[in-house]
Amino acid sequence: MNIPFPDLTPVLPEIILAAVASLVLLVELVAVRKGPIGGIGIAVALFLLYLLPYTHGETFGGTFVSDAYSDWFKIIFLGNLIMTTLASFQYIQRQHQDFGEYYSVLMFATCGAMIMASSRDLITLYVGLELMALSTFILTAMKRHDWWSNEAAIKYFMLGAFSSAILLYGFALLYGLTTSTDIRQIGAHIATTGPNPALLLSLVLIIAGFAFKIGAVPFHMWVPDVYEGAPTSVTLFMSVGPKAAGFAAIGRVFYEGLGALQPDWTTFFIILSILSMAVGNIVALVQKNIKRMLAYSAISHAGYALLGIVAGTTEGLTAMMNYLLIYAFMNIGAFCVVITMDCRNDLDDYNGLAKNHPLLAAVMLIFMFSLTGIPPTAGFIGKFNVFMAAVHAGYTWLVLIAIIFSAISAFFYLHVVMNMYMKPGAVRVRVEGFPTVLAALLIAVLAVCVIGVVPSVALR
């Protein structure tokens, strides 16, 4: 029997990225300077961004699909890779962690996230998830001689292993009930048979597994410690890549595969959204470490993005996708400022920044305003879109709760602004030697400002 060779065009970006990541591992053995290795990652990411529109289609029996939905998330992943690499050049040298495998693992993690976005099969999805997860575990422990980094990596690994097992149990149960791992076939089977207790148990396990990946309450316990303990450039990467990958998988699985159970999973996501907004915004109020504050901020933003999932409509899904793109720029920008500040993590270290470095303070102000959702920044557009999608779906009461928590978030975001502009201080920040970080900052600032004023240039 002649078995036809599968068309590899849809999976070509992932193949190229994985091949280059493997090659970088070999080059690292002989390379004296590691900077050019990161440059290779940027060049490959830019090439893949150009290649994406030409790779649409299905392969491997429909288990892997390249379409407009996956392209959107791959743009976020590859943009995150570019921005992280730009922010990492001088940072990892200063931290004496200039290892070539650092860039390779970043590319492997990005490749896993891209596989997740294109998966239409539970097994393929899980393979991509584990590739991304194992890579981020390694990145968290990159400061191998730092006690806090090792503790964060161990916590992340242990909790990540448990969450992956829970997710896999949910997948296994779903396969046993539907006799398929194909997401579309699962959706067709459930549409004809209807819900049952075993199926609802599978639904709970899958939601729990994905909630861990996006850092939603009550599966958020790893986020603050890992964000604080990991190298700041790694925290920057993790705050966008894995979160967006989790939402990409949620969109595939729940909209295409579990659409018939929408009344059931909507209830769970409403609970997760409210808890995430409440815990993230309230606990962030008392944080004195800016990385922990941004960690709880990430938890709250997961709650806002979940409003698009709760809506259960195409408008809601689109709003969620737009929100994640906007969140990527404003969160990456905030962490780039932290790196530029020589990784000073105490909020009091930002006292008087506007007097000593007014331009850097102004940039941080823009990101804080955007994270709060103040117009005319992109953060306002992102929140407005998800709020309106939820209102149109009949969840006005939920949007009112989100608005209240969004107002609460202004207290800790604007606390940073108050420290920079209204408190005395003698902060000395070295910015002259970090041109690539400044380039990443410039990209983030332009994106936040332009999308805030003319959203049609970038959003769907």
PLY file of the C-alpha trace (Angstrom):
ply
format ascii 1.0
element vertex 460
property float x
property float y
property float z
element edge 459
property int vertex1
property int vertex2
end_header
0.00 0.00 0.00
1.34 3.42 -0.97
0.85 5.90 1.84
0.75 9.46 0.46
3.31 11.82 1.94
1.52 14.56 3.87
1.58 18.13 2.66
3.99 19.91 5.00
3.16 23.43 3.85
0.75 24.18 6.74
3.34 23.08 9.31
6.33 24.65 7.55
6.73 27.55 10.02
6.91 25.15 12.95
9.39 22.90 11.13
11.65 25.85 10.29
11.52 27.22 13.83
12.25 23.82 15.41
15.10 23.18 12.95
16.70 26.55 13.65
16.31 26.03 17.42
18.11 22.68 17.09
20.84 24.26 14.94
21.33 27.02 17.51
22.01 24.37 20.15
24.87 23.07 18.01
26.21 26.52 17.14
26.27 27.41 20.84
29.00 24.81 21.39
31.49 26.74 19.24
30.16 30.32 19.32
32.17 32.70 21.47
29.66 35.53 21.32
26.03 34.62 21.94
24.46 37.85 20.64
24.42 36.76 16.98
22.55 33.62 18.03
19.72 35.80 19.30
19.89 37.72 16.03
19.25 34.44 14.22
16.07 34.01 16.27
14.85 37.48 15.34
15.58 36.93 11.64
13.76 33.58 11.63
10.76 35.07 13.45
10.52 37.91 10.94
10.75 35.45 8.05
8.00 33.28 9.55
5.76 36.32 10.00
6.13 36.90 6.25
5.56 33.20 5.50
2.40 32.66 7.57
-0.24 33.83 5.02
1.13 31.38 2.42
0.81 28.27 4.60
-2.96 27.99 5.02
-4.40 24.48 4.83
-4.66 21.19 6.70
-2.21 18.35 7.10
-1.72 15.09 8.99
-5.32 14.03 8.40
-6.79 17.34 9.54
-5.13 17.20 12.98
-3.10 20.30 12.17
-4.59 23.36 10.51
-3.13 26.69 9.46
-5.84 29.32 9.14
-6.61 32.93 10.01
-7.32 31.99 13.64
-3.97 30.30 14.16
-2.15 33.03 12.21
-3.38 35.67 14.63
-1.94 33.86 17.63
1.27 32.99 15.78
1.78 36.69 15.14
1.52 37.22 18.90
3.94 34.34 19.61
6.53 35.42 17.05
6.22 39.07 18.06
6.75 37.99 21.66
9.85 36.04 20.60
11.26 39.09 18.78
10.57 41.49 21.65
11.93 39.06 24.26
15.11 38.53 22.26
15.61 42.27 21.89
15.14 42.73 25.63
17.48 39.84 26.44
20.74 40.74 24.69
22.28 42.96 27.34
20.17 41.66 30.21
21.47 38.08 30.16
25.04 39.35 29.75
24.62 41.56 32.81
23.22 38.60 34.73
26.14 36.41 33.58
23.65 34.01 31.99
24.73 34.48 28.38
24.05 30.92 27.29
23.31 30.15 23.66
20.69 27.59 24.61
18.66 30.42 26.13
17.63 31.56 22.64
17.13 27.99 21.49
14.73 27.24 24.34
12.84 30.47 23.61
12.33 29.22 20.04
11.24 25.76 21.20
8.69 27.31 23.57
7.38 29.49 20.75
7.18 26.46 18.47
5.10 24.60 21.06
2.73 27.56 21.37
2.34 27.69 17.58
1.48 23.98 17.49
-1.18 24.55 20.14
-2.80 27.32 18.07
-3.02 25.07 14.99
-4.08 21.83 16.68
-7.42 20.27 15.82
-6.59 17.08 17.65
-6.22 16.57 21.39
-2.99 14.60 21.05
-1.36 17.21 18.83
-2.54 19.90 21.22
-1.01 18.11 24.19
2.32 17.62 22.40
2.51 21.34 21.66
1.53 22.19 25.22
4.24 19.98 26.71
6.90 21.35 24.37
6.00 24.85 25.48
5.71 23.92 29.15
9.01 22.04 29.40
10.78 24.91 27.66
9.37 27.50 30.07
10.39 25.32 33.04
13.97 25.45 31.77
13.81 29.19 31.14
12.57 29.83 34.67
15.63 28.10 36.10
18.08 29.81 33.73
19.64 31.69 36.65
20.91 28.37 37.88
22.89 29.74 40.84
20.06 31.94 42.10
18.04 30.45 44.96
14.84 32.32 44.11
15.02 31.27 40.47
15.49 27.60 41.43
12.60 27.74 43.88
10.35 29.32 41.25
11.33 26.67 38.70
10.62 23.80 41.11
7.22 25.24 42.03
6.39 25.83 38.40
7.50 22.34 37.39
5.58 20.55 40.14
2.35 22.50 39.68
2.71 22.37 35.91
3.06 18.60 36.02
-0.11 18.29 38.11
-2.06 20.60 35.79
-0.87 18.71 32.71
-1.95 15.43 34.31
-5.38 16.88 35.11
-5.73 18.11 31.53
-4.64 14.74 30.16
-7.16 12.95 32.36
-9.84 15.21 30.93
-8.70 14.46 27.38
-8.61 10.73 28.08
-12.11 10.77 29.51
-13.35 12.79 26.54
-11.77 10.27 24.17
-13.40 7.38 26.01
-16.81 9.04 25.71
-16.54 10.07 22.06
-14.01 7.49 20.68
-12.11 10.28 18.93
-9.37 12.81 19.59
-10.34 14.93 16.58
-11.89 18.12 17.95
-14.46 18.43 15.15
-15.56 14.79 15.46
-15.85 15.25 19.22
-18.12 18.24 18.60
-20.30 16.27 16.17
-20.59 13.35 18.61
-21.57 15.53 21.58
-24.11 17.40 19.45
-25.97 14.13 18.81
-25.64 12.49 22.24
-25.96 15.47 24.56
-24.36 16.02 27.98
-23.96 13.41 30.70
-22.24 13.35 34.12
-19.04 11.77 32.78
-18.84 14.38 30.03
-19.29 17.18 32.55
-16.49 15.70 34.66
-14.25 15.73 31.61
-15.27 19.34 31.01
-14.27 20.33 34.55
-10.86 18.64 34.25
-10.12 20.30 30.90
-11.13 23.73 32.19
-8.92 23.25 35.26
-5.95 22.29 33.08
-6.32 25.27 30.78
-7.03 27.65 33.67
-3.60 26.83 35.08
-1.94 27.67 31.77
-3.58 31.10 31.58
-3.08 31.82 35.28
-6.76 32.10 36.20
-7.93 31.91 39.83
-8.01 29.50 41.66
-5.24 27.92 39.57
-3.00 30.98 39.79
-0.83 30.04 42.78
2.30 29.65 40.65
2.12 33.03 38.91
3.46 35.49 41.55
6.39 33.34 42.69
7.42 32.35 39.16
7.14 35.90 37.82
9.29 37.18 40.68
11.86 34.38 40.70
12.39 33.95 36.97
14.84 36.19 35.09
12.98 39.35 34.08
13.37 38.67 30.36
11.87 35.22 30.92
9.01 36.72 32.93
8.40 39.04 29.98
8.19 36.05 27.65
6.02 33.95 29.96
3.56 36.75 30.64
2.49 36.69 26.98
3.37 33.43 25.20
1.92 30.68 27.44
-1.11 32.81 28.31
-1.96 33.46 24.64
-1.35 29.79 23.82
-3.78 28.74 26.52
-6.46 31.05 25.14
-5.79 29.81 21.60
-6.37 26.24 22.75
-9.50 27.24 24.68
-10.94 28.81 21.55
-10.30 25.67 19.50
-11.50 23.12 22.03
-14.55 24.87 23.42
-15.87 26.63 20.33
-15.24 23.80 17.84
-15.35 20.70 20.03
-17.52 21.49 23.03
-19.92 24.02 21.53
-22.90 21.84 22.42
-21.96 22.20 26.10
-21.75 25.99 25.98
-24.33 26.60 28.76
-22.22 24.41 31.06
-18.73 25.72 30.31
-19.95 29.31 30.22
-20.88 29.03 33.90
-17.41 27.78 34.80
-15.70 30.53 32.82
-17.89 33.20 34.45
-16.71 31.98 37.87
-13.07 31.93 36.74
-13.39 35.41 35.25
-14.90 36.99 38.36
-12.41 35.28 40.71
-9.46 36.27 38.53
-10.51 39.90 38.33
-11.21 40.03 42.07
-8.08 38.31 43.35
-5.77 39.82 40.74
-6.83 43.41 41.30
-7.34 43.33 45.07
-4.14 41.46 45.98
-2.12 43.66 43.61
-3.05 46.66 45.78
-0.72 45.56 48.59
2.27 44.48 46.51
5.58 46.28 47.04
7.46 44.36 44.33
6.68 45.49 40.80
7.14 42.02 39.30
4.64 40.56 41.77
2.31 43.46 41.08
2.50 42.76 37.35
1.96 39.07 38.11
-1.35 39.79 39.83
-2.09 42.21 37.00
-1.65 39.31 34.58
-4.12 37.26 36.61
-6.70 40.04 36.44
-6.19 40.48 32.69
-6.84 36.77 32.22
-10.21 37.47 33.82
-10.92 40.31 31.38
-9.94 38.17 28.38
-12.22 35.39 29.61
-15.17 37.74 29.09
-14.74 37.15 25.36
-14.92 33.40 25.91
-17.96 33.81 28.17
-19.78 35.69 25.41
-19.71 32.49 23.35
-20.02 34.39 20.07
-17.77 35.17 17.13
-17.65 38.76 18.35
-16.50 37.57 21.76
-13.80 35.32 20.29
-12.53 38.16 18.11
-12.52 40.56 21.07
-10.49 38.06 23.09
-7.95 37.73 20.28
-7.63 41.51 19.95
-7.28 41.87 23.71
-4.39 39.42 23.83
-2.53 41.28 21.08
-2.94 44.58 22.93
-2.01 42.98 26.25
1.17 41.63 24.68
2.43 45.09 23.73
1.58 46.88 26.96
2.83 44.09 29.24
6.06 43.57 27.30
6.63 47.32 27.43
6.19 47.41 31.21
8.71 44.62 31.72
11.14 46.30 29.32
11.04 49.33 31.61
11.84 47.05 34.57
14.83 45.67 32.66
15.96 49.18 31.74
15.71 50.14 35.41
18.52 47.65 36.03
15.80 45.27 37.24
14.97 47.29 40.34
11.86 45.53 41.58
10.88 47.56 44.65
8.18 50.11 43.88
10.04 52.69 45.98
12.94 52.46 43.52
10.70 54.26 41.01
10.39 57.32 43.26
11.42 60.47 41.43
12.02 58.71 38.12
10.32 61.54 36.21
12.87 64.04 37.50
15.94 61.99 36.61
14.68 60.23 33.49
11.51 61.97 32.25
11.31 60.06 28.97
11.46 56.66 30.65
8.87 57.78 33.20
6.58 58.97 30.40
6.88 55.60 28.68
6.03 53.75 31.89
3.09 56.11 32.41
1.70 55.14 28.99
1.92 51.44 29.83
0.31 51.92 33.25
-2.52 53.95 31.68
-2.99 51.25 29.03
-3.06 48.42 31.58
-5.66 50.40 33.52
-7.73 50.92 30.38
-7.56 54.71 30.17
-8.20 56.25 26.73
-6.71 56.94 24.25
-4.40 53.98 24.88
-4.80 50.53 23.34
-5.79 49.04 26.70
-9.03 51.01 26.59
-9.84 49.62 23.13
-9.14 46.07 24.29
-11.36 46.31 27.34
-14.09 48.14 25.43
-14.24 45.35 22.83
-14.52 42.48 25.32
-17.00 44.42 27.45
-19.24 45.14 24.45
-19.04 41.51 23.28
-20.22 40.39 26.73
-23.00 43.02 26.77
-24.24 41.92 23.34
-24.31 38.33 24.61
-26.54 39.36 27.54
-23.93 39.58 30.32
-24.33 43.24 31.24
-24.17 42.42 34.95
-20.82 40.70 34.46
-19.45 43.72 32.60
-20.50 45.96 35.48
-18.48 43.77 37.84
-15.52 43.96 35.44
-15.77 47.76 35.33
-15.70 47.93 39.13
-12.57 45.79 39.29
-11.03 47.77 36.46
-11.53 50.92 38.56
-9.86 49.19 41.49
-6.87 48.38 39.29
-6.29 52.10 38.77
-5.12 52.36 42.37
-2.06 50.12 41.97
-1.23 51.08 38.37
-1.42 54.78 39.17
0.55 54.15 42.37
3.55 53.55 40.13
2.81 56.80 38.30
2.49 58.66 41.61
5.86 57.31 42.76
7.52 58.44 39.54
6.02 61.93 39.42
5.05 62.92 42.96
7.65 61.38 45.28
11.24 62.45 45.73
13.97 60.01 44.87
17.45 59.67 43.50
17.10 56.85 41.03
19.99 56.35 38.66
19.14 54.23 35.66
21.63 53.14 33.03
19.91 53.22 29.67
22.72 54.19 27.31
24.08 50.66 26.97
20.81 48.97 26.12
19.87 49.91 22.55
17.96 46.68 21.84
15.81 47.09 24.96
15.09 50.65 23.88
14.09 49.31 20.45
11.62 46.92 22.08
10.30 49.79 24.20
9.83 51.95 21.13
7.88 49.20 19.33
5.65 48.66 22.36
4.97 52.38 22.88
4.13 52.97 19.23
1.80 49.95 19.18
-0.03 51.02 22.35
-0.46 54.58 21.12
-1.34 53.83 17.50
-3.83 51.06 18.31
-5.40 53.33 20.93
-5.98 56.11 18.39
-6.51 54.12 15.17
-7.44 50.55 16.22
-8.40 49.52 12.69
-4.75 49.44 11.62
-4.02 46.35 13.72
-7.21 44.81 15.09
-9.67 42.46 13.45
0 1
1 2
2 3
3 4
4 5
5 6
6 7
7 8
8 9
9 10
10 11
11 12
12 13
13 14
14 15
15 16
16 17
17 18
18 19
19 20
20 21
21 22
22 23
23 24
24 25
25 26
26 27
27 28
28 29
29 30
30 31
31 32
32 33
33 34
34 35
35 36
36 37
37 38
38 39
39 40
40 41
41 42
42 43
43 44
44 45
45 46
46 47
47 48
48 49
49 50
50 51
51 52
52 53
53 54
54 55
55 56
56 57
57 58
58 59
59 60
60 61
61 62
62 63
63 64
64 65
65 66
66 67
67 68
68 69
69 70
70 71
71 72
72 73
73 74
74 75
75 76
76 77
77 78
78 79
79 80
80 81
81 82
82 83
83 84
84 85
85 86
86 87
87 88
88 89
89 90
90 91
91 92
92 93
93 94
94 95
95 96
96 97
97 98
98 99
99 100
100 101
101 102
102 103
103 104
104 105
105 106
106 107
107 108
108 109
109 110
110 111
111 112
112 113
113 114
114 115
115 116
116 117
117 118
118 119
119 120
120 121
121 122
122 123
123 124
124 125
125 126
126 127
127 128
128 129
129 130
130 131
131 132
132 133
133 134
134 135
135 136
136 137
137 138
138 139
139 140
140 141
141 142
142 143
143 144
144 145
145 146
146 147
147 148
148 149
149 150
150 151
151 152
152 153
153 154
154 155
155 156
156 157
157 158
158 159
159 160
160 161
161 162
162 163
163 164
164 165
165 166
166 167
167 168
168 169
169 170
170 171
171 172
172 173
173 174
174 175
175 176
176 177
177 178
178 179
179 180
180 181
181 182
182 183
183 184
184 185
185 186
186 187
187 188
188 189
189 190
190 191
191 192
192 193
193 194
194 195
195 196
196 197
197 198
198 199
199 200
200 201
201 202
202 203
203 204
204 205
205 206
206 207
207 208
208 209
209 210
210 211
211 212
212 213
213 214
214 215
215 216
216 217
217 218
218 219
219 220
220 221
221 222
222 223
223 224
224 225
225 226
226 227
227 228
228 229
229 230
230 231
231 232
232 233
233 234
234 235
235 236
236 237
237 238
238 239
239 240
240 241
241 242
242 243
243 244
244 245
245 246
246 247
247 248
248 249
249 250
250 251
251 252
252 253
253 254
254 255
255 256
256 257
257 258
258 259
259 260
260 261
261 262
262 263
263 264
264 265
265 266
266 267
267 268
268 269
269 270
270 271
271 272
272 273
273 274
274 275
275 276
276 277
277 278
278 279
279 280
280 281
281 282
282 283
283 284
284 285
285 286
286 287
287 288
288 289
289 290
290 291
291 292
292 293
293 294
294 295
295 296
296 297
297 298
298 299
299 300
300 301
301 302
302 303
303 304
304 305
305 306
306 307
307 308
308 309
309 310
310 311
311 312
312 313
313 314
314 315
315 316
316 317
317 318
318 319
319 320
320 321
321 322
322 323
323 324
324 325
325 326
326 327
327 328
328 329
329 330
330 331
331 332
332 333
333 334
334 335
335 336
336 337
337 338
338 339
339 340
340 341
341 342
342 343
343 344
344 345
345 346
346 347
347 348
348 349
349 350
350 351
351 352
352 353
353 354
354 355
355 356
356 357
357 358
358 359
359 360
360 361
361 362
362 363
363 364
364 365
365 366
366 367
367 368
368 369
369 370
370 371
371 372
372 373
373 374
374 375
375 376
376 377
377 378
378 379
379 380
380 381
381 382
382 383
383 384
384 385
385 386
386 387
387 388
388 389
389 390
390 391
391 392
392 393
393 394
394 395
395 396
396 397
397 398
398 399
399 400
400 401
401 402
402 403
403 404
404 405
405 406
406 407
407 408
408 409
409 410
410 411
411 412
412 413
413 414
414 415
415 416
416 417
417 418
418 419
419 420
420 421
421 422
422 423
423 424
424 425
425 426
426 427
427 428
428 429
429 430
430 431
431 432
432 433
433 434
434 435
435 436
436 437
437 438
438 439
439 440
440 441
441 442
442 443
443 444
444 445
445 446
446 447
447 448
448 449
449 450
450 451
451 452
452 453
453 454
454 455
455 456
456 457
457 458
458 459
